[in-house]
Amino acid sequence: MPDTFTRPAEVPADLLAELPPEPEELLALSAELLDEQLLDLLVRRCAVEAQLRDSRRAAGLPACSLGYENQVVKRYSARLGRAGVRVALLVIGS
């Protein structure tokens, strides 16, 4: 009987590279992609918040608007629960 039937054949490396990733790897890659997108959006959001504060100061107003900040916190907490409060406070710089 030939050896190919008694032991597994070796798969060439170039063929292994073409195999689809495992489900866990796909999920991990998806999570990494989402993390990068979230981080990009958070950086942009924080920059806009800084511009809002600068604009208020330039107009002679307080840097923060409690009514606006409360709306942001409520919106985040409605979607994310208690964690949303923490995220909102980080985003608005409070």
Backbone as ProteinMPNN parsed JSONL, in Angstrom:
{"seq_chain_A": "MPDTFTRPAEVPADLLAELPPEPEELLALSAELLDEQLLDLLVRRCAVEAQLRDSRRAAGLPACSLGYENQVVKRYSARLGRAGVRVALLVIGS", "coords_chain_A": {"N_chain_A": [[0.855, -1.176, 0.0], [0.609, 2.261, -0.82], [2.414, 5.042, 0.658], [0.887, 7.377, 0.779], [-1.63, 6.681, 1.596], [-1.433, 5.879, 4.199], [-0.51, 7.866, 5.814], [-1.19, 11.349, 6.457], [-1.228, 13.576, 3.689], [1.074, 16.196, 2.965], [0.15, 19.572, 2.876], [0.706, 21.976, 0.459], [2.235, 25.143, 1.207], [1.314, 27.419, -0.189], [-1.255, 26.702, -0.87], [-2.406, 26.465, 1.633], [-2.487, 29.112, 2.411], [-4.565, 30.028, 0.913], [-6.816, 28.973, 2.037], [-9.948, 29.47, 3.669], [-10.272, 31.59, 6.582], [-10.675, 30.484, 10.006], [-13.858, 30.443, 11.778], [-13.619, 31.87, 14.25], [-11.413, 33.456, 13.753], [-12.409, 35.075, 11.728], [-14.379, 36.465, 13.136], [-12.761, 37.8, 14.983], [-11.281, 39.409, 13.25], [-13.346, 40.977, 12.228], [-14.123, 42.302, 14.57], [-11.79, 43.77, 15.084], [-11.757, 45.456, 12.854], [-14.127, 46.91, 13.284], [-13.402, 48.126, 15.714], [-11.331, 49.835, 14.843], [-12.812, 51.543, 13.186], [-14.584, 52.634, 15.069], [-12.76, 53.941, 16.765], [-11.697, 55.842, 14.991], [-14.022, 57.353, 14.509], [-14.552, 58.253, 17.127], [-12.322, 59.87, 17.615], [-12.778, 61.866, 15.715], [-15.246, 62.804, 16.703], [-14.55, 63.811, 19.227], [-12.891, 65.881, 18.414], [-14.729, 67.571, 17.149], [-16.252, 68.25, 19.357], [-14.376, 69.717, 20.813], [-14.099, 71.897, 19.091], [-16.658, 72.97, 19.342], [-16.591, 73.814, 22.042], [-14.527, 75.74, 21.854], [-15.759, 77.558, 20.122], [-17.915, 78.422, 21.689], [-16.523, 79.684, 23.764], [-15.246, 81.734, 22.302], [-17.436, 83.243, 21.667], [-17.968, 84.376, 24.033], [-19.308, 82.838, 25.837], [-19.961, 80.288, 28.353], [-17.736, 77.463, 28.288], [-18.94, 74.987, 28.347], [-22.199, 73.612, 27.841], [-24.719, 72.852, 29.823], [-27.293, 71.86, 29.287], [-27.048, 70.875, 26.652], [-25.015, 68.968, 27.079], [-26.339, 67.218, 28.824], [-28.312, 66.232, 27.09], [-26.693, 64.783, 25.32], [-25.624, 62.819, 27.031], [-27.988, 61.493, 27.792], [-28.799, 60.484, 25.297], [-26.699, 58.709, 24.656], [-26.84, 56.966, 26.855], [-29.353, 55.886, 26.487], [-28.959, 54.202, 24.354], [-26.766, 52.609, 25.096], [-26.939, 51.962, 27.764], [-25.751, 51.991, 31.171], [-23.033, 52.059, 30.578], [-23.024, 53.785, 28.453], [-23.263, 56.3, 29.586], [-20.727, 56.733, 30.69], [-19.195, 56.672, 28.342], [-20.271, 58.862, 26.962], [-19.575, 60.984, 28.677], [-16.82, 60.917, 28.421], [-16.556, 61.557, 25.716], [-17.655, 64.14, 25.524], [-15.937, 65.46, 27.072], [-16.177, 65.914, 29.81]], "CA_chain_A": [[0.0, 0.0, 0.0], [1.451, 3.446, -0.889], [2.48, 5.885, 1.849], [-0.131, 8.423, 0.773], [-2.843, 6.202, 2.249], [-1.187, 5.565, 5.603], [-0.243, 9.108, 6.559], [-1.777, 12.475, 5.739], [-0.356, 14.274, 2.754], [1.388, 17.562, 3.347], [-0.499, 20.556, 2.021], [1.652, 23.051, 0.135], [1.991, 26.393, 1.936], [0.527, 28.354, -0.986], [-2.654, 26.281, -0.776], [-2.877, 26.794, 2.98], [-2.761, 30.545, 2.456], [-5.828, 30.278, 0.219], [-7.925, 28.421, 2.804], [-10.654, 30.517, 4.421], [-9.947, 31.581, 8.007], [-11.622, 29.855, 10.923], [-14.899, 31.394, 12.209], [-13.124, 32.739, 15.317], [-10.534, 34.436, 13.133], [-13.27, 36.026, 11.035], [-14.983, 37.319, 14.153], [-11.707, 38.665, 15.521], [-10.991, 40.413, 12.227], [-14.491, 41.885, 12.21], [-14.041, 43.129, 15.769], [-10.682, 44.707, 14.882], [-12.198, 46.456, 11.883], [-15.081, 47.773, 13.979], [-12.647, 48.929, 16.674], [-10.653, 50.901, 14.101], [-13.831, 52.5, 12.752], [-15.043, 53.333, 16.27], [-11.711, 54.858, 17.207], [-11.675, 56.964, 14.045], [-15.192, 58.184, 14.774], [-14.393, 58.901, 18.425], [-11.348, 60.955, 17.451], [-13.486, 62.941, 15.019], [-16.281, 63.34, 17.597], [-13.877, 64.62, 20.245], [-12.413, 67.096, 17.748], [-15.899, 68.442, 16.969], [-16.603, 68.77, 20.688], [-13.391, 70.76, 21.132], [-14.468, 73.063, 18.291], [-17.845, 73.561, 19.974], [-16.141, 74.53, 23.244], [-13.795, 76.932, 21.412], [-16.742, 78.476, 19.553], [-18.651, 79.022, 22.805], [-15.61, 80.618, 24.437], [-15.05, 82.895, 21.424], [-18.663, 84.038, 21.725], [-18.111, 84.885, 25.391], [-20.187, 81.939, 26.589], [-19.235, 79.208, 29.041], [-17.254, 76.428, 27.374], [-19.885, 73.867, 28.299], [-23.629, 73.886, 27.931], [-25.242, 71.712, 30.575], [-28.445, 71.291, 28.592], [-26.513, 70.097, 25.536], [-24.312, 67.805, 27.622], [-27.35, 66.287, 29.336], [-28.914, 65.564, 25.929], [-25.726, 63.802, 24.816], [-25.576, 61.709, 27.994], [-29.247, 60.747, 27.674], [-28.801, 59.762, 24.019], [-25.759, 57.589, 24.76], [-27.309, 55.976, 27.832], [-30.51, 55.201, 25.911], [-28.487, 53.149, 23.441], [-25.724, 51.751, 25.667], [-27.119, 51.731, 29.19], [-24.835, 52.697, 32.076], [-21.749, 52.28, 29.89], [-23.21, 54.95, 27.599], [-23.001, 57.508, 30.373], [-19.27, 56.89, 30.763], [-18.707, 57.0, 27.009], [-20.701, 60.232, 26.656], [-18.76, 61.913, 29.45], [-15.49, 60.955, 27.806], [-16.657, 62.216, 24.419], [-17.904, 65.569, 25.68], [-14.822, 66.032, 27.828], [-16.55, 66.29, 31.185]], "C_chain_A": [[0.9, 1.238, 0.0], [1.36, 4.272, 0.391], [1.367, 6.93, 1.906], [-1.414, 7.975, 1.453], [-2.648, 5.94, 3.731], [-0.863, 6.797, 6.431], [-0.818, 10.277, 5.766], [-0.751, 13.135, 4.831], [-0.101, 15.676, 3.272], [0.729, 18.512, 2.347], [0.511, 21.662, 1.736], [1.246, 24.365, 0.788], [1.13, 27.364, 1.133], [-0.956, 27.976, -0.996], [-3.228, 26.597, 0.602], [-3.247, 28.267, 3.079], [-4.105, 30.877, 1.811], [-7.042, 29.745, 0.974], [-8.631, 29.544, 3.557], [-10.284, 30.446, 5.898], [-11.035, 30.887, 8.815], [-12.669, 30.893, 11.351], [-14.418, 32.353, 13.299], [-12.222, 33.821, 14.75], [-11.349, 35.495, 12.396], [-13.92, 36.992, 12.02], [-13.958, 38.291, 14.731], [-11.352, 39.768, 14.521], [-12.115, 41.438, 12.133], [-14.444, 42.837, 13.398], [-12.927, 44.169, 15.624], [-11.078, 45.822, 13.918], [-13.178, 47.432, 12.529], [-14.377, 48.671, 14.995], [-11.959, 50.098, 15.98], [-11.65, 51.972, 13.66], [-14.344, 53.314, 13.939], [-14.017, 54.351, 16.745], [-11.615, 56.071, 16.291], [-12.836, 57.915, 14.301], [-15.078, 58.921, 16.113], [-13.394, 60.055, 18.358], [-12.012, 62.147, 16.772], [-14.505, 63.609, 15.932], [-15.665, 64.23, 18.665], [-13.356, 65.926, 19.65], [-13.567, 68.078, 17.538], [-16.3, 69.051, 18.304], [-15.644, 69.877, 21.1], [-13.687, 72.039, 20.344], [-15.695, 73.759, 18.875], [-17.463, 74.369, 21.213], [-15.427, 75.827, 22.865], [-14.751, 77.988, 20.868], [-17.537, 79.175, 20.659], [-17.786, 80.051, 23.531], [-15.434, 81.893, 23.616], [-16.269, 83.82, 21.44], [-18.906, 84.607, 23.125], [-19.022, 84.049, 26.267], [-19.346, 80.931, 27.372], [-18.858, 78.107, 28.038], [-18.231, 75.266, 27.259], [-21.31, 74.372, 28.415], [-24.262, 72.671, 28.592], [-26.432, 71.064, 29.897], [-28.005, 70.395, 27.442], [-25.841, 68.821, 26.049], [-25.28, 66.77, 28.171], [-28.035, 65.538, 28.196], [-27.99, 64.481, 25.386], [-25.695, 62.583, 25.733], [-26.843, 60.865, 27.898], [-29.275, 59.906, 26.4], [-27.882, 58.534, 24.09], [-26.28, 56.524, 25.723], [-28.541, 55.231, 27.318], [-30.077, 54.047, 25.023], [-27.569, 52.138, 24.118], [-25.894, 51.446, 27.155], [-26.115, 52.532, 30.011], [-23.495, 52.978, 31.418], [-21.831, 53.51, 28.99], [-22.949, 56.252, 28.32], [-21.502, 57.767, 30.404], [-18.694, 57.297, 29.415], [-19.047, 58.445, 26.674], [-19.84, 61.239, 27.405], [-17.338, 62.013, 28.907], [-15.518, 61.753, 26.502], [-16.821, 63.727, 24.573], [-16.849, 66.244, 26.55], [-15.169, 66.484, 29.222], [-15.789, 65.46, 32.197]], "O_chain_A": [[1.874, 1.271, 0.753], [0.366, 4.212, 1.115], [0.953, 7.323, 2.997], [-2.217, 8.819, 1.851], [-3.632, 5.791, 4.455], [-0.946, 6.746, 7.658], [-0.923, 10.205, 4.542], [0.431, 13.235, 5.162], [-0.951, 16.271, 3.934], [0.751, 18.282, 1.138], [1.102, 22.221, 2.66], [0.059, 24.665, 0.91], [0.297, 28.065, 1.709], [-1.816, 28.849, -1.118], [-4.4, 26.954, 0.723], [-4.212, 28.626, 3.754], [-4.713, 31.898, 2.132], [-8.178, 30.031, 0.595], [-7.978, 30.473, 4.033], [-10.011, 29.363, 6.415], [-12.166, 30.728, 8.357], [-12.401, 32.093, 11.295], [-14.772, 33.532, 13.276], [-12.254, 34.965, 15.203], [-11.014, 36.678, 12.437], [-13.998, 38.193, 11.763], [-14.258, 39.466, 14.943], [-11.148, 40.92, 14.904], [-11.86, 42.632, 11.977], [-14.696, 44.033, 13.254], [-13.109, 45.326, 16.003], [-10.767, 46.991, 14.147], [-13.067, 48.644, 12.34], [-14.717, 49.847, 15.124], [-11.999, 51.225, 16.473], [-11.365, 53.166, 13.75], [-14.519, 54.528, 13.838], [-14.361, 55.483, 17.084], [-11.469, 57.199, 16.762], [-12.659, 59.133, 14.311], [-15.465, 60.086, 16.215], [-13.604, 61.098, 18.979], [-11.837, 63.29, 17.192], [-14.622, 64.835, 15.943], [-16.205, 65.292, 18.974], [-13.379, 66.963, 20.313], [-13.398, 69.283, 17.729], [-16.648, 70.23, 18.375], [-16.068, 70.876, 21.682], [-13.541, 73.14, 20.874], [-15.764, 74.988, 18.902], [-17.955, 75.48, 21.41], [-15.672, 76.877, 23.458], [-14.574, 79.179, 21.125], [-17.801, 80.374, 20.576], [-18.247, 81.141, 23.869], [-15.468, 82.998, 24.158], [-16.144, 85.029, 21.249], [-19.931, 85.244, 23.371], [-19.46, 84.503, 27.323], [-18.163, 80.745, 27.087], [-19.576, 77.862, 27.069], [-18.339, 74.636, 26.207], [-21.58, 75.416, 29.007], [-24.334, 71.596, 27.998], [-26.57, 69.841, 29.928], [-28.522, 69.29, 27.273], [-26.07, 67.732, 25.522], [-25.064, 65.57, 28.002], [-28.31, 64.344, 28.316], [-28.442, 63.392, 25.032], [-25.736, 61.446, 25.262], [-26.765, 59.637, 27.923], [-29.719, 58.758, 26.416], [-28.25, 57.451, 23.635], [-26.179, 55.328, 25.45], [-28.753, 54.072, 27.673], [-30.76, 53.025, 24.952], [-27.577, 50.957, 23.772], [-25.071, 50.741, 27.738], [-25.682, 53.61, 29.604], [-22.885, 54.017, 31.668], [-20.832, 54.2, 28.783], [-22.463, 57.21, 27.719], [-21.057, 58.891, 30.17], [-17.817, 58.158, 29.341], [-18.203, 59.176, 26.156], [-19.418, 62.243, 26.829], [-16.73, 63.083, 28.938], [-14.605, 62.531, 26.224], [-16.204, 64.501, 23.842], [-16.874, 67.461, 26.736], [-14.505, 67.367, 29.764], [-15.971, 65.636, 33.402]]}, "name": "protein", "num_of_chains": 1, "seq": "MPDTFTRPAEVPADLLAELPPEPEELLALSAELLDEQLLDLLVRRCAVEAQLRDSRRAAGLPACSLGYENQVVKRYSARLGRAGVRVALLVIGS"}
